[in-house]
Every structure is written in structure tokens, then in C-alpha cells.
Amino acid sequence: MRNHEVNHLEEPILSNGDERIQFGRFDRFHNFRVRIDTSECPEIERQRLQQPLLHVRSFKRTIRALQLDHSQAAWSCVSWTVGLLLLVVIPVLRLCFVVPDGENPKHKLVFQQLVVLIGFAISSVSFLFLNQAIRRHGFRGILFLDAAEEEAVEVRKEYHSVIELCWIQLAKLFLPAFVIYFISEVWFFAAIKLVPLPLNVSRRIDLVIIASLTTISWIFRTTTYLYTCVLFSTVCALQELKMKQYRELLGRDLAPETYYSKYVRIVKGLQATSRRFRLFLALSGTITVFGALASMYKVVEAHRSGISMLMAGEIFVLNFVNLTGIGLCLMSASKIAHLHRRIIKAACSMHARGTFVESNAIAHSSTNGRKLELPERIEMYVQNQASWSRRAAFVNFLSQSSAGISVYGFVLDRFFVHTSIGALLTTTWFILGRSLGS
């Protein structure tokens, strides 16, 4: 093994293919970097550097296609222009000019203000988050590619596959919502007669202009929010792959110090992920919950007033999209907490297995057919006791730590998800009971 200079920022880690120990450091973005001498293998080094670059380019193309690139001044200007137009200008114009023509009380647009408010809030949070994240960390930093490069080959390949399939996951979330939105809009414009626009054109052209602008605005708002959720799920996938590899590593009965160093790296990666996404998760979750409760109360109130439920199509689509995105985030985060519990179970099994082996070795100890004398047995017992203490300290450390994605002190595990759903359902029944009973 080559000699390495180690400073106070460096920690030992397990190499990819064997039990050698290498050394590296965490940079200011908490991405782990390992010094590896590949001067003797220039082809391997060239492939190692080019592969992440291809994934950065793929991610950049997707971001630019969605008009969310803030890495350069020109693209940022385009993104801000499109964002202001589709997030602010068109919704405001919709509130001003999309008005039903007639005095039919069943066709009042009572949900329009709430739809615009909730849609603007959650899409603006996503837009501003991507703006700050890309400008501060860059494309490589936001995907933790520097940390992924130093993992095992299997982890890198699987993570790169996850990055390549980001747009497919986005399409799976977007297309069902778009189908529901398209059906509701066709139903709405076919059944409701609107006040003509001040353009002196035919009613059909008015409908085409209104439908086109509102649909483009909805697509931009929806893809901005859903892609941010997909990005969080992608970063969580890297942490899941690292934790799965670590769980498999626990079956190799290595030194507890090696397991501890590797686990510290995983925890630091989880902390960095939590810091980058916690504001987005907190704001989007709050908007989704209060938006769903406000929408439900508004629908109940409108039903009691005799307003047609045809008007509630878009608010249903909006809450469907919001719940889909936050559900994906909670599912990805809860998987990490679940994997942590499985790691604790594997560590306890490793500790028990090592204890049994050492106990049997003391009970059946002999040298060349001769049983060990009492001092030799005491020496072996002391050595085994020291090994047992190291393993016990490591298992106790794992048991007392709560690794996972946290949002301002709340770990997003399955207990948190189940408790939140229970509280939401209780509030739902309360609102329905008060609204329908009064």
C-alpha cells in the first residue's frame, strides 16, 4: 500500500475492491474527495473523469429544456424572464380577464383565486430553490457527483443510471396530471361561456388564446415543482446506494474502526443533503397541507352554495400534483431512515457473530494439542474483551444516532409520515364535520 500524507481533515475509508485503506477529505460543500494516484493508468483516469461529465451535460440539457438553468448570466436572464411571465404575468391576467359571461350562480369561478395563489406559491418556492442551488453548488455539486465518484464501481453505475432516468421519472409524474388537467380544461371551456377578451376577435380565437396561455403557464409551474422533487429523490438515491453497500460491508467482519469511518462519511452526506433541501421541503410541505385543507373547505362551501363541481376540476389537479410531489419526497426520505434501522440490525448481527466466535475460541483453545495455561487463557480473554468493547462501542454509536433526512430537527422517517397523515386525516374529518354540520 502506498504511503499517504494525512492531515487533520482526512479520514480513512475502505477502497472499492479490497480491504486497503485510502485517505481523503471533505470539501467546503461536504463532498468527499479521495486522493488516488492514477498516473500509471491514464485511460482509467480519462474514463473516470469523462463519465460524470456526460451526466452533467445530460442534466444541464434537461434543466435548460425546462428553462431552469441559472448557471450562466445569459441562461439565468432567460429563465427569470420566462419565470416572471409564466408564474406571475399570465396568472394575474387570468384573474383579470377570465370571467364567466352570464349571471348563472352555478358557474361562478370561486376557486380561481385559490388555484392561482397555491400554484404561484409552490412553483415560486421550487423556482427560487433551483436558482440558489445551481448558482451556489453548480451542476456537479447539486447532484453530489464528486462524492459519487469515490464510491464503489457498482454504486457509481447505478447512480449514473438514476441520473439518466430523471426525465423518465418526471414524465411518469407529469403525464397523468396533464391528462387530468386536459380533460378538466376541455370540459370547462366547452360548458362555460366566458366574457370576450378586449381584442375584437371571434370567441373561438379568444378560447384558443386563453387555453394556450393558461396551459403553458400550468406546464411550467408543474414541471418546475415536480422536477425539484425528482431532483431530491435522485440525491436520496445516492445515499440509499451508499447505505446498501455499507450494509453488505458489515457482513465481511472488518475492524470496527473501518466501519465507523465509513459510517461518518454517510452521515456527513445525509447532513449535507438535509441542509440543501430542508427549506424547500418545509415550505412545499406546508403549502401542500394548508392548500389541501383550504381547497377542501372551499369545495364544501361551494357545494353548499349550489355551485357546480365542474368548477373544481383545476383545484383537484393542483392538489393532485402537490401531493404527488411531496409524497415522492417523503417516500425517498423515509427509505433512508428505514435503511438505517437495517444497518443497525446488521451491525448487531456482526457483533453477536464475532462474540460467539471469540467465546468458542477461548473454550476450545489449544496449542499443538496442548491446552493453554491459565495466564495464556487470561491474555486471550483480555484481547477478546478489547475486541468486544470496540464492537460494542460501534453498535451503541449506531443505535444512538438517528441518521436520515431531517428538516429543522424532524427526521423524515416512516413514523413521521404516518403521524403526519393521521393528523391530516383528523383535521380533514374536523373540517368536514363542522362544514357539513353547520
C-alpha positions as CSV (number, residue, x, y, z in Angstrom):
1,M,0.0,0.0,0.0
2,R,1.3,3.5,-0.9
3,N,2.1,5.9,1.9
4,H,-0.2,8.9,2.2
5,E,0.2,12.2,4.0
6,V,-2.7,12.6,6.3
7,N,-3.8,16.0,7.8
8,H,-6.4,16.8,10.3
9,L,-9.2,16.9,7.7
10,E,-8.6,13.5,6.3
11,E,-10.3,10.2,7.3
12,P,-9.6,6.6,6.3
13,I,-12.1,4.9,4.1
14,L,-12.4,1.5,2.6
15,S,-11.4,1.2,-1.0
16,N,-13.7,-0.1,-3.7
17,G,-12.4,-3.6,-4.4
18,D,-10.4,-4.8,-1.4
19,E,-9.7,-4.0,2.3
20,R,-7.0,-1.4,1.7
21,I,-7.4,1.9,3.5
22,Q,-7.2,5.1,1.5
23,F,-7.4,8.7,2.7
24,G,-9.4,11.7,1.6
25,R,-11.1,14.9,2.7
26,F,-14.4,16.7,2.7
27,D,-14.5,19.9,0.7
28,R,-16.5,23.0,1.7
29,F,-19.6,21.6,0.1
30,H,-19.3,18.4,2.2
31,N,-18.4,16.3,-0.9
32,F,-15.8,13.7,0.0
33,R,-12.7,13.7,-2.2
34,V,-10.1,11.0,-2.2
35,R,-6.6,11.3,-3.5
36,I,-6.0,8.4,-5.8
37,D,-2.8,8.0,-7.8
38,T,-3.9,7.1,-11.3
39,S,-0.8,8.4,-13.2
40,E,0.1,4.8,-14.1
41,C,-3.4,4.3,-15.7
42,P,-4.2,7.3,-17.9
43,E,-7.0,5.5,-19.7
44,I,-8.8,4.7,-16.5
45,E,-8.4,8.3,-15.3
46,R,-9.7,9.6,-18.6
47,Q,-12.8,7.4,-18.4
48,R,-13.4,8.2,-14.7
49,L,-13.4,12.0,-15.5
50,Q,-15.5,11.8,-18.7
51,Q,-18.4,9.7,-17.4
52,P,-19.6,12.2,-14.8
53,L,-19.1,14.9,-17.3
54,L,-21.6,13.2,-19.7
55,H,-24.2,13.0,-16.9
56,V,-23.6,16.7,-16.0
57,R,-24.3,17.6,-19.7
58,S,-27.4,15.4,-19.7
59,F,-28.7,17.1,-16.5
60,K,-27.8,20.5,-18.0
61,R,-29.8,19.8,-21.1
62,T,-32.9,18.8,-19.1
63,I,-32.6,21.9,-16.9
64,R,-32.3,24.2,-20.0
65,A,-35.2,22.5,-21.7
66,L,-37.3,23.3,-18.6
67,Q,-36.0,26.9,-18.7
68,L,-34.5,26.5,-15.2
69,D,-30.8,27.0,-15.9
70,H,-29.2,29.6,-13.6
71,S,-25.5,28.7,-14.1
72,Q,-24.7,31.4,-16.6
73,A,-25.9,35.0,-16.8
74,A,-27.5,34.7,-20.2
75,W,-29.4,31.5,-19.3
76,S,-30.3,33.0,-16.0
77,C,-31.8,36.0,-17.7
78,V,-33.9,33.8,-20.0
79,S,-35.0,31.7,-17.0
80,W,-36.1,34.7,-15.0
81,T,-37.9,36.2,-17.9
82,V,-39.8,33.0,-18.6
83,G,-40.5,32.5,-14.9
84,L,-41.9,36.0,-14.4
85,L,-44.1,35.7,-17.5
86,L,-45.5,32.2,-16.7
87,L,-45.6,32.4,-12.9
88,V,-46.8,36.0,-12.4
89,V,-48.0,37.8,-15.5
90,I,-50.2,35.1,-17.0
91,P,-51.9,34.2,-13.7
92,V,-52.6,37.8,-13.0
93,L,-54.1,38.3,-16.5
94,R,-56.2,35.2,-15.9
95,L,-57.7,36.7,-12.8
96,C,-58.5,39.9,-14.6
97,F,-59.9,38.6,-17.9
98,V,-61.2,35.0,-17.4
99,V,-64.7,35.9,-16.2
100,P,-67.9,33.9,-16.9
101,D,-70.4,35.6,-19.2
102,G,-73.7,35.4,-17.5
103,E,-75.4,35.6,-14.2
104,N,-75.7,31.8,-13.6
105,P,-74.7,31.3,-9.9
106,K,-73.6,27.8,-10.6
107,H,-70.8,29.0,-12.9
108,K,-69.0,31.4,-10.6
109,L,-65.2,30.9,-10.6
110,V,-65.0,30.7,-6.8
111,F,-61.8,28.5,-7.0
112,Q,-59.8,30.6,-9.4
113,Q,-58.1,32.9,-6.8
114,L,-57.2,29.9,-4.6
115,V,-55.8,28.0,-7.5
116,V,-53.6,30.9,-8.6
117,L,-52.4,31.6,-5.1
118,I,-51.4,28.0,-4.3
119,G,-49.9,27.4,-7.7
120,F,-47.9,30.5,-7.5
121,A,-46.6,29.8,-4.0
122,I,-45.4,26.3,-4.5
123,S,-43.9,26.9,-8.0
124,S,-42.1,30.0,-6.8
125,V,-40.5,28.1,-3.9
126,S,-39.3,25.5,-6.4
127,F,-38.0,28.1,-8.9
128,L,-36.1,30.1,-6.3
129,F,-34.7,26.9,-4.7
130,L,-33.3,25.8,-8.1
131,N,-31.9,29.3,-8.7
132,Q,-30.0,29.4,-5.4
133,A,-28.9,25.7,-5.6
134,I,-27.5,25.9,-9.1
135,R,-25.7,29.2,-8.5
136,R,-24.2,28.1,-5.2
137,H,-23.3,24.5,-5.8
138,G,-23.2,24.1,-9.6
139,F,-24.5,21.1,-11.6
140,R,-21.9,18.7,-10.1
141,G,-22.5,19.9,-6.5
142,I,-26.3,19.7,-6.6
143,L,-26.0,16.1,-7.8
144,F,-23.2,15.2,-5.3
145,L,-21.1,13.8,-8.3
146,D,-17.8,14.5,-6.5
147,A,-18.9,12.3,-3.7
148,A,-20.3,9.6,-6.0
149,E,-17.0,9.3,-8.0
150,E,-15.2,8.0,-4.9
151,E,-17.7,5.2,-4.2
152,A,-17.6,1.6,-5.5
153,V,-18.0,1.0,-9.2
154,E,-21.4,-0.6,-8.7
155,V,-22.7,2.5,-6.7
156,R,-21.4,4.8,-9.4
157,K,-23.0,2.9,-12.2
158,E,-26.4,2.6,-10.5
159,Y,-26.3,6.3,-9.5
160,H,-25.5,7.4,-13.1
161,S,-28.4,5.2,-14.3
162,V,-30.7,7.0,-11.9
163,I,-29.5,10.4,-13.2
164,E,-30.1,9.3,-16.8
165,L,-33.7,8.2,-15.9
166,C,-34.6,11.5,-14.2
167,W,-36.6,12.7,-17.2
168,I,-38.5,9.4,-17.3
169,Q,-39.5,9.7,-13.7
170,L,-40.6,13.3,-14.3
171,A,-42.7,12.1,-17.3
172,K,-44.3,9.4,-15.1
173,L,-45.4,12.1,-12.6
174,F,-46.3,14.8,-15.2
175,L,-48.3,12.8,-17.8
176,P,-51.1,11.6,-15.5
177,A,-51.6,15.1,-14.2
178,F,-51.6,16.5,-17.7
179,V,-54.2,14.1,-18.8
180,I,-56.5,15.0,-15.9
181,Y,-55.8,18.7,-16.5
182,F,-56.5,18.5,-20.2
183,I,-59.9,16.7,-19.6
184,S,-60.9,19.2,-17.0
185,E,-60.0,22.2,-19.2
186,V,-61.8,20.8,-22.2
187,W,-64.9,20.2,-20.1
188,F,-64.6,23.7,-18.6
189,F,-64.2,25.7,-21.9
190,A,-67.0,23.6,-23.5
191,A,-69.5,24.2,-20.8
192,I,-68.7,27.8,-19.6
193,K,-69.2,30.9,-21.7
194,L,-66.5,33.5,-20.9
195,V,-66.5,37.2,-21.4
196,P,-64.8,38.1,-24.7
197,L,-61.2,39.5,-24.5
198,P,-60.7,43.1,-25.4
199,L,-59.1,42.1,-28.7
200,N,-62.1,42.3,-31.1
201,V,-61.7,38.8,-32.3
202,S,-64.0,35.8,-32.5
203,R,-65.0,33.7,-29.5
204,R,-63.1,30.7,-30.8
205,I,-59.8,32.7,-31.0
206,D,-60.5,34.0,-27.5
207,L,-60.7,30.5,-26.2
208,V,-57.6,29.4,-28.1
209,I,-55.6,32.3,-26.6
210,I,-56.9,31.7,-23.1
211,A,-56.4,28.0,-23.2
212,S,-52.9,28.2,-24.7
213,L,-51.6,30.7,-22.3
214,T,-53.1,29.1,-19.2
215,T,-51.9,25.6,-20.3
216,I,-48.3,26.8,-21.0
217,S,-48.3,28.5,-17.6
218,W,-49.6,25.4,-15.9
219,I,-47.0,23.2,-17.6
220,F,-44.1,25.4,-16.5
221,R,-45.4,25.6,-12.9
222,T,-46.0,21.9,-12.7
223,T,-42.7,20.8,-14.2
224,T,-40.7,23.2,-12.1
225,Y,-42.2,21.8,-8.9
226,L,-42.1,18.1,-9.9
227,Y,-38.6,18.3,-11.3
228,T,-37.4,19.7,-7.9
229,C,-39.0,16.7,-6.2
230,V,-37.4,14.4,-8.7
231,L,-34.0,16.0,-8.1
232,F,-34.4,15.4,-4.3
233,S,-35.4,11.8,-5.0
234,T,-32.3,11.4,-7.2
235,V,-29.9,12.7,-4.5
236,C,-31.6,10.4,-1.9
237,A,-31.0,7.5,-4.3
238,L,-27.2,8.1,-4.0
239,Q,-27.5,8.0,-0.2
240,E,-29.6,4.8,-0.4
241,L,-27.0,3.1,-2.7
242,K,-24.2,4.0,-0.2
243,M,-26.2,2.7,2.7
244,K,-27.0,-0.6,0.9
245,Q,-23.3,-1.1,0.1
246,Y,-22.4,-0.3,3.7
247,R,-24.9,-2.9,4.9
248,E,-23.3,-5.5,2.7
249,L,-19.9,-4.5,4.0
250,L,-21.0,-5.3,7.6
251,G,-21.1,-9.0,6.6
252,R,-17.3,-9.0,6.0
253,D,-16.3,-8.8,9.7
254,L,-13.8,-5.9,9.3
255,A,-12.4,-3.8,12.0
256,P,-14.9,-1.5,13.8
257,E,-12.7,1.5,13.1
258,T,-13.2,0.9,9.4
259,Y,-17.0,0.7,9.8
260,Y,-17.0,3.8,11.9
261,S,-15.1,5.9,9.3
262,K,-17.3,4.7,6.5
263,Y,-20.5,5.5,8.6
264,V,-19.2,9.0,9.4
265,R,-19.0,9.7,5.6
266,I,-22.5,8.5,5.1
267,V,-23.8,10.7,8.0
268,K,-22.0,13.8,6.6
269,G,-23.6,13.1,3.2
270,L,-27.0,13.0,4.7
271,Q,-26.4,16.2,6.7
272,A,-25.3,18.0,3.5
273,T,-28.4,16.7,1.7
274,S,-30.7,17.9,4.6
275,R,-29.1,21.3,4.7
276,R,-29.6,21.9,0.9
277,F,-33.2,20.7,0.7
278,R,-34.7,21.4,4.1
279,L,-36.1,24.9,3.3
280,F,-37.7,23.5,0.1
281,L,-39.2,20.5,1.9
282,A,-40.5,22.6,4.8
283,L,-42.2,25.3,2.5
284,S,-43.5,22.9,-0.1
285,G,-44.9,20.6,2.6
286,T,-46.6,23.5,4.4
287,I,-48.1,24.9,1.2
288,T,-49.4,21.4,0.2
289,V,-51.1,20.7,3.6
290,F,-52.7,24.1,4.0
291,G,-53.6,24.2,0.3
292,A,-55.3,20.9,0.5
293,L,-57.3,21.9,3.7
294,A,-58.2,25.2,2.2
295,S,-59.3,23.6,-1.1
296,M,-61.4,21.0,0.8
297,Y,-63.1,23.7,2.8
298,K,-63.7,25.8,-0.3
299,V,-65.2,22.8,-2.2
300,V,-67.6,22.0,0.7
301,E,-68.6,25.7,0.9
302,A,-69.2,25.9,-2.9
303,H,-71.3,22.7,-2.8
304,R,-73.5,24.1,-0.1
305,S,-73.9,27.3,-2.2
306,G,-75.1,25.2,-5.2
307,I,-72.1,25.9,-7.4
308,S,-71.3,23.3,-10.0
309,M,-68.5,20.9,-9.2
310,L,-67.4,21.4,-12.8
311,M,-65.5,24.5,-11.4
312,A,-63.5,22.4,-9.0
313,G,-61.6,20.4,-11.8
314,E,-58.4,22.6,-11.7
315,I,-58.2,22.7,-7.9
316,F,-58.3,18.9,-7.9
317,V,-55.5,18.7,-10.4
318,L,-53.5,21.2,-8.4
319,N,-53.7,19.3,-5.2
320,F,-53.1,16.0,-7.0
321,V,-49.8,17.4,-8.3
322,N,-48.8,18.9,-5.0
323,L,-49.5,15.6,-3.1
324,T,-47.7,13.6,-5.8
325,G,-44.5,15.7,-5.4
326,I,-44.4,15.8,-1.6
327,G,-45.3,12.1,-1.5
328,L,-42.3,11.3,-3.7
329,C,-40.0,13.4,-1.4
330,L,-41.4,11.7,1.8
331,M,-41.1,8.2,0.3
332,S,-37.5,8.8,-0.7
333,A,-36.5,10.3,2.7
334,S,-38.3,7.6,4.7
335,K,-36.4,4.9,2.8
336,I,-33.1,6.2,4.1
337,A,-34.3,6.1,7.8
338,H,-35.5,2.5,7.2
339,L,-32.2,1.6,5.7
340,H,-30.5,3.0,8.8
341,R,-32.5,0.6,11.0
342,R,-31.5,-2.3,8.8
343,I,-27.8,-1.2,9.2
344,I,-28.2,-1.3,13.0
345,K,-29.7,-4.8,12.7
346,A,-26.8,-5.9,10.5
347,A,-24.2,-4.4,13.0
348,C,-25.8,-6.2,15.9
349,S,-25.6,-9.4,14.0
350,M,-22.0,-8.7,13.2
351,H,-21.3,-8.0,16.9
352,A,-23.1,-11.2,18.0
353,R,-21.3,-13.3,15.4
354,G,-17.9,-12.0,16.5
355,T,-18.7,-12.6,20.2
356,F,-19.7,-16.2,19.5
357,V,-16.6,-16.9,17.5
358,E,-14.3,-15.5,20.2
359,S,-16.1,-17.3,23.0
360,N,-15.8,-20.6,21.2
361,A,-12.1,-19.9,20.6
362,I,-11.5,-19.4,24.3
363,A,-13.4,-22.5,25.2
364,H,-11.6,-24.8,22.8
365,S,-8.2,-23.1,22.8
366,S,-5.1,-25.3,22.5
367,T,-1.7,-25.1,21.0
368,N,-0.3,-28.2,19.2
369,G,-2.7,-30.4,21.1
370,R,-1.8,-28.8,24.4
371,K,-4.3,-26.8,26.4
372,L,-3.3,-23.3,27.2
373,E,-2.2,-22.4,30.7
374,L,-4.2,-20.0,32.8
375,P,-2.0,-16.9,32.0
376,E,-2.3,-17.6,28.3
377,R,-6.1,-18.0,28.6
378,I,-6.3,-14.8,30.6
379,E,-4.3,-12.9,27.9
380,M,-6.6,-14.3,25.1
381,Y,-9.6,-13.3,27.2
382,V,-8.3,-9.7,27.6
383,Q,-7.7,-9.5,23.9
384,N,-11.1,-10.7,23.1
385,Q,-12.6,-8.4,25.6
386,A,-10.9,-5.4,24.0
387,S,-12.3,-6.5,20.6
388,W,-15.7,-7.0,22.1
389,S,-15.6,-3.5,23.6
390,R,-14.7,-1.9,20.3
391,R,-17.6,-3.6,18.5
392,A,-20.0,-2.8,21.4
393,A,-19.0,0.9,21.2
394,F,-19.6,0.9,17.5
395,V,-23.0,-0.8,17.8
396,N,-24.0,1.6,20.6
397,F,-23.0,4.6,18.5
398,L,-25.2,3.3,15.6
399,S,-28.1,2.7,17.9
400,Q,-28.0,6.2,19.5
401,S,-27.7,8.0,16.2
402,S,-30.7,9.0,14.1
403,A,-29.3,9.1,10.6
404,G,-31.7,10.3,7.9
405,I,-33.0,13.3,6.1
406,S,-34.0,15.9,8.7
407,V,-36.0,19.1,8.3
408,Y,-35.1,21.5,11.2
409,G,-34.7,18.7,13.7
410,F,-37.6,16.4,12.4
411,V,-36.3,13.2,10.9
412,L,-38.4,12.2,7.9
413,D,-38.9,8.6,8.7
414,R,-42.0,6.4,8.4
415,F,-43.1,7.3,11.9
416,F,-43.1,11.0,10.9
417,V,-45.0,10.2,7.7
418,H,-47.7,8.1,9.4
419,T,-48.1,10.7,12.2
420,S,-48.5,13.5,9.6
421,I,-51.1,11.5,7.6
422,G,-53.0,10.8,10.8
423,A,-53.0,14.4,11.8
424,L,-54.1,15.5,8.3
425,L,-57.0,13.0,8.3
426,T,-58.1,14.1,11.7
427,T,-58.1,17.7,10.6
428,T,-60.0,16.7,7.5
429,W,-62.8,15.0,9.4
430,F,-63.0,18.0,11.7
431,I,-63.4,20.4,8.8
432,L,-65.9,18.2,7.1
433,G,-67.9,17.8,10.3
434,R,-68.0,21.5,11.1
435,S,-68.8,22.5,7.5
436,L,-71.4,19.9,6.7
437,G,-73.0,20.0,10.2
438,S,-73.5,23.8,10.3
